[in-house]
């Protein structure tokens, strides 16, 4: 675990918000990279071009 069990109150809330924000940034960058590398190929494949 991350050791969040020992936190309480405002510290726990701030840690959870930070973790969710970090996860969202990683997902945003990851999906952006996937879309930029595979987007055109998949669109052509689906469209039959």
N, C-alpha and C positions, 0 to 999 in steps of 0.2 A: 504494500500500500504506500501511499504518499505521506502518511503521517498526519493526515488531516483530522484524525479522530481526537487528537489531543487539543485541537483548537476549539474555541467556542465564540459565540457572539459575532461581533464585527469582523474579527480576524478570519473566522471560517467563511463568512459571507464574501469577504474580499478575495480569499483564496479561491473559492468556487467561481466567482466572476472572472478572475484571472485565468483559471483553467479553461473555462468555456470560451473566453476571448482568444486564447492561444489556439485552441482546437479549431475555432472558426477561421482563424487566419491560415492555419495549415491546410484546411480543407479548401479554402478559397484559392490559395496558390496552387495546390495540387490539381484541382479541377481545371483551373486556368491553363496549366501546363498540358494536361491531357487534351483539352479542347483545342489548343493551338497546334499540338502535334498530330492529333488524330481527326480533328473536326472535318477538314476538307476531304480526307480519304473516305470517311464514313458517309459523308453527304453524297459524294460521287458514287459510292457503292450502293447506297440505298436508292439514289435517283437513276441508276443504270447508265450513267455517263461514262 
